[in-house]
Amino acid sequence: MTERGAEEDGAAPRSVLGRALAVLAAFSDASPELALADIVSGTGLPPATAHRIVAELVGWGALERVGRGRYRIGLRLWRIGALAPAARTLREAALAPMQDLAAVTGHVVHLVVLDGYRALFVERLAGREELTVRSRVGRDMPLHASGPGKVLLAHSPAPFVEEVITRGLPRLAPGTMTDPAALRSGLAEIRRTGHCLSREEMTEGASSVAAPVVGADGSVVAALGVVVPAAAALPPYVPAVKVAAATASRNLGSRPGR
């Protein structure tokens, strides 16, 4: 089938921009590196077209070659994404309190936002103590399987929560909540207390404490959390996490009681 014929059958995007976006969309957290054959398979583009677009994206800096015949998202695309006003403002507002929290606790600190039906890590500060965690900036995770993710889910509309449950609650670690009733109860507790205690829900051997970051309009725009060893007592971390989240909220223009 010709390239034009494939497009008319709906197998691939018609416009040049659509094709380029399809190539970029083929990459994901599960597939951060792809061979050309993977891109062809994931986009439906003819091999010659995919090869040409990939070469142009590499030349521009949106993709970069990794080893022989494999590609990943390039730094230029990341730099452009970092210019998004909402993300930049949020990270600027949260950075200082996150640094304070990391210094006080000695552990990894996360800033997480809602991205569709997933939790997206937009900032991560390393701690003094070594602890294996799955998070990295730009990675997404299921909302139900992390402290910050559950904070975001707890402050989402009920229909959204039910849609997340309908899509499935896969187990990532020993403590992941996979029972819908238990998850609903846990979300209600987060709303009541203003924080989330999470034990080995995302990563075995790691637990977390997270609290909401509130924007100027009074809505929860992010969640801020610290990751600690699974055996650690979590309540002592709650005040420091809440102070960091409240400081970030004030930096965004939030006012208590809104």
Protein Blocks (a to p, Z undefined) as FASTA:
>chain_A
ZZklmmmnopacfblmlmmmmmmmmpcfklmbccfklmmmmnopafklmmmmmmmmmmno
paccehjhiacddfklmmmmmmpmklmmmmmmmmmmmmmmmmmnopacdddddehjaccd
fbdcddfbdcddfbdehiacdfklcfklmmmmmmgcfklmmmmmmnopadfbfklcfbfk
lmmmmmmmmmmnopacdehklbghiacdddddddfkopafbdcdddddfkbcfklmmmmm
mmmmmmmmmmnopaehZZ
